[in-house]
């Protein structure tokens, strides 16, 4: 089977020849530049600086030599600007805090504090006020003020938000860039293509996280109105993208809002069903009715009370399948929702086994996850979220090697 056939079979709950593998197919199934540089060295691939394609998470570009070596099946299609307002062009040499040389977008600049922190201001900012910070010795940026609670904060009128949301409509440049990229990859590879267009689809939060959660509790009607506006924008973008790209894309990432924590969901099931689900369901239904694409949703944390609602709303694939969160037992997930949802992730723990285990422990955990998730299709292997810095490259190779070996159908039982 081709990679595309393999991924589509898994998404349609048919057993392909083997479990599809993903690393770098999206900005939530990728690998940090530090870990990727170490992996490339370990694989003895051509030495060259890694491109940092997402400066916020400091993710590296998984190039075709890695794709082929690890038998990966997915490639990303993205707009020219993905995060932090940075156009990914005019690459320039840059040294990370550990002295490692990488390539950064030409617009990327930081201010250095006396303590050695990096402060980032968006390109073209007239105020020059930093919006993100990488602490000295850190690995990626934190959004400044994201955890602040502003007691007197009030949300803007919905009419103002409607005008602001217009800026999320895909431009002709965005559409042309994504269409050209998708057409090129479709013509020159057999890979499944994943459309990543962060901020153009799905619900959108405003304010800081504490401010928004307080707003959700005291004025859910406003948030529902906000998400209605986001739905209008999202469906407009889906129409534009389908017209521009068509069947050159296989999977589209809707949003990356996290609905859960390590211990529980961020809100009640009733709140999710009344406020979030209408927006999400409108996206899933439009995709299923008007395109050949499959829908992909990302949410970290515990989702035990709401994952069924997402499945019944028509979602195709859920990621990252954080099995370390409360209640997210792999066997329960597969038994309960495996006939409706494709689990895109959950292949190995990135908080424990992958960074801190031995290669043998990694292989054992991957073999077990394949045995649980893979039967009947509905499983695309990747670690739980992006591979973090300081993850031993031997463990990454062990994980993908085990998934490739044990993921041959029919899946062997324990």
C-alpha positions in Angstrom: 0.0 0.0 0.0 1.1 3.6 -0.4 1.3 5.8 2.6 -1.8 7.7 1.6 -3.8 4.4 1.2 -2.5 3.2 4.5 -3.5 6.3 6.4 -7.0 6.5 4.7 -7.6 2.8 5.5 -6.8 3.4 9.2 -9.1 6.4 9.2 -11.9 4.4 7.7 -11.4 1.6 10.3 -10.0 -0.9 7.8 -6.8 -2.8 8.5 -4.0 -1.6 6.2 -0.8 -3.6 5.6 0.7 -2.0 8.7 0.0 0.8 11.2 0.7 4.2 9.7 3.5 6.2 11.3 3.6 10.0 11.8 6.3 12.3 13.0 6.1 15.9 11.7 2.8 15.6 9.9 1.4 18.3 12.1 2.5 20.8 14.7 1.1 18.5 17.5 2.7 15.3 16.2 6.2 16.6 15.6 9.6 16.9 17.3 11.5 19.8 18.8 14.6 21.1 16.9 17.0 19.9 19.6 15.6 16.4 19.6 15.6 16.3 15.8 19.2 17.5 15.6 20.2 14.7 17.9 18.1 12.2 16.0 19.7 13.2 12.7 23.2 12.8 14.1 22.3 9.4 15.6 21.0 8.2 12.2 24.2 9.6 10.6 22.2 11.6 8.1 23.8 14.5 6.2 24.9 17.2 8.7 23.0 20.4 8.3 21.2 22.8 10.7 17.6 21.9 11.5 15.0 24.5 10.3 12.8 25.7 13.2 9.4 25.8 11.5 7.5 26.7 14.6 9.4 29.1 16.8 6.8 29.0 19.6 7.3 25.3 20.3 10.7 25.3 18.7 9.7 22.5 16.4 12.1 21.3 13.7 11.3 20.4 10.0 11.2 16.6 9.5 12.9 16.3 6.2 12.5 13.6 3.6 15.6 11.7 4.7 14.2 11.2 8.1 10.7 10.4 6.7 12.2 7.6 4.6 14.5 6.3 7.3 11.7 6.0 9.9 9.0 4.8 7.3 6.8 7.8 8.0 3.5 8.2 6.2 2.4 11.8 6.7 3.5 15.2 5.5 2.2 18.7 6.5 0.7 21.4 4.3 0.7 24.8 6.0 0.2 28.5 5.3 3.3 30.7 5.1 2.7 32.0 8.6 1.9 29.5 11.3 2.6 30.9 14.7 4.1 34.1 16.2 3.5 36.1 13.0 6.7 34.7 11.5 6.9 34.2 7.8 8.9 31.0 7.2 11.3 32.2 4.6 14.8 33.8 4.3 16.2 31.3 6.7 19.2 32.5 8.7 21.7 30.8 11.1 20.9 31.1 14.7 22.4 29.6 17.9 20.1 28.2 20.5 20.8 28.6 24.2 22.8 25.4 24.3 25.0 26.7 21.4 23.4 24.4 18.9 23.2 25.9 15.4 19.8 25.9 13.7 18.0 27.9 11.0 15.4 30.5 12.0 12.9 32.5 9.9 14.5 35.7 8.7 12.1 37.8 10.7 12.9 36.1 14.0 14.6 38.4 16.5 14.8 38.5 20.3 15.9 40.9 23.0 18.3 39.5 25.6 17.5 40.3 29.2 20.3 40.8 31.8 19.3 37.4 33.2 19.8 35.7 29.8 16.1 35.3 28.9 14.9 35.8 25.3 12.0 38.2 24.7 10.1 38.1 21.5 8.0 40.8 19.8 6.0 40.1 16.7 7.4 41.2 13.4 6.3 44.7 12.5 5.2 45.5 16.1 5.0 49.2 16.5 4.9 49.1 20.3 7.9 46.7 20.7 6.2 45.2 23.7 7.3 41.5 24.1 4.6 38.9 23.8 6.6 35.8 24.5 9.6 34.8 26.6 12.0 31.9 26.6 13.7 31.7 30.1 17.4 31.2 30.2 18.1 27.4 29.8 14.6 26.9 28.4 13.5 25.0 25.3 10.5 27.0 24.0 8.6 30.2 24.4 5.9 31.1 27.0 3.2 33.5 26.1 3.6 36.5 28.5 0.6 37.0 30.7 -1.2 33.9 29.6 -1.7 32.7 33.2 -2.5 36.2 34.6 -5.9 36.7 36.2 -7.2 40.2 35.5 -10.1 40.8 38.0 -11.5 43.8 36.1 -11.3 42.3 32.6 -14.3 42.5 30.4 -14.6 40.9 26.9 -15.1 43.2 23.9 -18.5 43.5 22.4 -19.3 40.7 20.0 -19.6 43.2 17.1 -16.0 44.2 17.7 -15.0 40.5 17.8 -16.8 39.9 14.5 -14.6 42.5 12.8 -11.5 41.1 14.5 -12.3 37.6 13.4 -12.3 38.7 9.8 -8.5 38.8 10.0 -8.6 35.0 10.3 -10.1 34.6 6.8 -7.5 32.8 4.6 -5.9 35.2 2.1 -5.3 34.6 -1.5 -1.6 34.2 -0.7 -2.4 31.7 2.0 -4.6 29.6 -0.3 -2.1 29.8 -3.2 0.8 28.8 -1.0 -1.1 25.8 0.5 -2.5 24.7 -2.8 0.9 24.8 -4.5 2.5 22.9 -1.6 -0.2 20.2 -1.6 0.0 19.8 -5.4 3.8 19.4 -5.3 3.7 16.8 -2.5 0.8 14.9 -4.1 2.8 14.8 -7.4 6.2 13.9 -5.9 5.3 11.6 -2.9 2.8 9.0 -1.9 2.3 10.4 1.6 -0.9 11.3 3.3 -1.1 15.1 3.5 -2.3 16.9 6.6 -3.6 20.5 6.4 -2.5 22.6 9.4 -4.0 26.1 9.5 -3.8 27.1 13.2 -6.3 29.8 14.1 -8.3 29.6 10.9 -10.7 26.9 12.1 -12.6 25.9 15.2 -13.4 27.8 18.4 -11.1 30.6 19.6 -10.4 31.8 23.1 -9.9 35.4 24.0 -8.1 37.0 27.0 -5.8 35.1 29.2 -6.6 31.5 30.1 -7.9 32.4 33.7 -9.9 35.3 32.2 -11.5 33.1 29.6 -12.4 30.3 32.0 -14.0 32.8 34.3 -15.9 34.3 31.4 -17.1 30.8 30.4 -18.4 30.3 34.0 -20.2 33.6 34.4 -21.3 34.3 30.9 -21.6 31.2 28.7 -24.0 32.9 26.4 -21.3 35.4 25.4 -18.8 32.5 24.7 -21.5 30.7 22.7 -21.9 33.9 20.6 -18.1 34.2 20.2 -18.0 30.6 19.0 -20.9 31.2 16.6 -18.7 33.9 15.0 -15.7 31.5 14.9 -18.0 28.9 13.2 -18.9 31.4 10.5 -15.2 32.1 9.9 -14.2 28.5 10.0 -16.8 27.4 7.5 -15.9 30.2 5.2 -12.3 29.1 5.4 -13.2 25.5 4.8 -15.0 26.5 1.6 -12.1 28.6 0.4 -9.6 25.8 1.2 -11.6 23.1 -0.5 -12.0 25.2 -3.6 -8.3 26.0 -3.7 -6.8 22.6 -2.6 -9.5 20.0 -3.2 -8.5 16.3 -3.0 -4.8 17.1 -2.8 -5.4 17.1 1.0 -6.4 14.1 3.1 -6.7 15.3 6.7 -7.4 18.7 8.1 -6.6 19.8 11.7 -9.6 21.7 13.1 -8.2 23.2 16.3 -5.8 22.6 19.1 -7.7 23.9 22.2 -7.0 21.7 25.2 -10.2 20.5 26.9 -8.6 18.6 29.7 -5.9 18.7 32.4 -4.0 15.7 33.8 -6.7 15.1 36.3 -10.1 16.1 34.8 -11.7 18.1 32.0 -11.5 21.9 32.2 -15.3 22.2 32.3 -18.4 20.1 32.7 -19.8 17.9 29.9 -22.9 20.1 29.9 -20.8 23.2 29.2 -18.9 21.4 26.5 -22.1 20.2 24.8 -23.8 23.5 25.0 -20.9 25.9 24.2 -18.1 24.1 22.4 -19.7 21.2 20.5 -22.0 23.2 18.2 -19.0 24.9 16.7 -16.9 21.7 16.4 -19.8 19.7 15.0 -20.5 22.3 12.3 -16.9 21.9 11.1 -17.0 18.1 11.2 -20.3 17.9 9.3 -19.2 20.4 6.6 -16.1 18.4 6.0 -17.9 15.1 5.8 -20.7 16.5 3.6 -18.7 18.6 1.2 -15.1 17.2 0.9 -13.1 13.9 0.8 -11.1 15.1 3.8 -11.0 13.6 7.3 -11.3 15.8 10.4 -8.6 15.8 13.1 -8.9 17.3 16.6 -6.2 17.9 19.2 -6.8 18.1 22.9 -4.5 17.2 25.7 -5.5 15.8 29.0 -8.5 13.9 30.4 -11.4 13.7 27.9 -13.3 10.8 29.3 -16.7 12.5 29.6 -16.6 14.4 26.3 -14.8 12.1 23.8 -18.0 10.3 23.0 -19.8 13.5 22.2 -17.0 14.4 19.7 -17.2 10.9 18.1 -21.0 11.2 17.8 -20.6 14.7 16.3 -18.7 13.2 13.4 -15.0 13.7 14.3 -12.7 11.3 12.5 -9.4 11.4 14.5 -8.5 12.5 18.0 -5.0 13.4 19.1 -2.7 13.1 21.2 -4.5 10.4 23.2 -2.9 11.3 26.5 -3.1 8.0 28.2 -1.4 9.3 31.3 -4.3 11.6 32.1 -7.0 10.4 34.5 -9.3 7.8 33.0 -7.6 7.7 29.6 -7.0 4.0 29.7 -6.0 2.7 26.2 -8.1 -0.5 26.4 -11.2 1.4 27.5 -10.7 4.0 24.8 -10.4 1.4 22.1 -13.2 -0.8 23.3 -15.6 2.1 23.8 -14.9 4.4 20.9 -12.5 2.5 18.6 -15.2 1.8 16.0 -15.9 5.5 15.6 -12.7 7.4 16.3 -9.2 7.0 15.0 -6.6 7.4 17.7 -3.8 9.5 16.2 -1.3 9.2 19.0 -1.1 7.4 22.3 1.8 5.3 20.9 4.3 6.0 23.7 4.4 8.2 26.8 6.3 11.5 26.2 6.2 12.4 29.9 7.9 9.2 31.1 8.8 6.3 28.9 10.1 7.9 25.8 12.5 10.5 27.4 13.4 8.5 30.6 13.0 4.8 29.8 15.5 2.4 28.1 15.1 1.5 24.4 13.8 -1.9 25.6 11.2 -0.3 27.8 10.2 2.0 24.9 9.8 -1.0 22.5 7.7 -2.9 25.1 5.3 0.0 25.6 5.0 0.6 21.8 4.3 -3.1 21.3 1.6 -3.0 23.9 -0.1 0.2 22.5 0.0 -1.3 19.0 -1.7 -4.5 20.3 -4.4 -2.4 22.0 -5.1 0.3 19.5 -4.4 -1.2 16.1 -6.9 -4.1 15.6 -9.6 -3.2 13.1 -7.7 -0.1 12.0 -8.4 3.3 13.6 -4.8 3.9 14.7 -2.0 6.1 13.5 1.1 5.7 15.5 2.9 8.7 17.0 4.0 9.6 20.5 1.8 11.5 22.8 2.3 15.1 21.6 5.6 16.4 20.3 8.9 14.7 21.1 10.6 16.9 23.7 14.3 18.1 24.0 16.7 15.7 25.8 14.8 12.7 24.5 17.5 10.1 23.7 17.6 9.5 19.9 18.0 5.8 20.6 14.5 5.8 22.2 13.0 7.6 19.2 14.5 5.0 16.9 13.3 2.2 19.2 9.7 3.6 19.2 9.4 3.9 15.4 11.2 0.6 14.8 8.9 -1.2 17.2 5.8 0.4 15.6 7.0 -0.6 12.2 7.8 -4.2 13.3 4.8 -4.9 15.5 2.3 -2.9 13.5 2.1 -5.5 10.6 -1.4 -6.8 10.2 -2.8 -9.0 11.4 -1.7 -7.7 14.8 -0.3 -10.4 17.1 -2.2 -10.8 20.4 -0.4 -10.8 23.7 
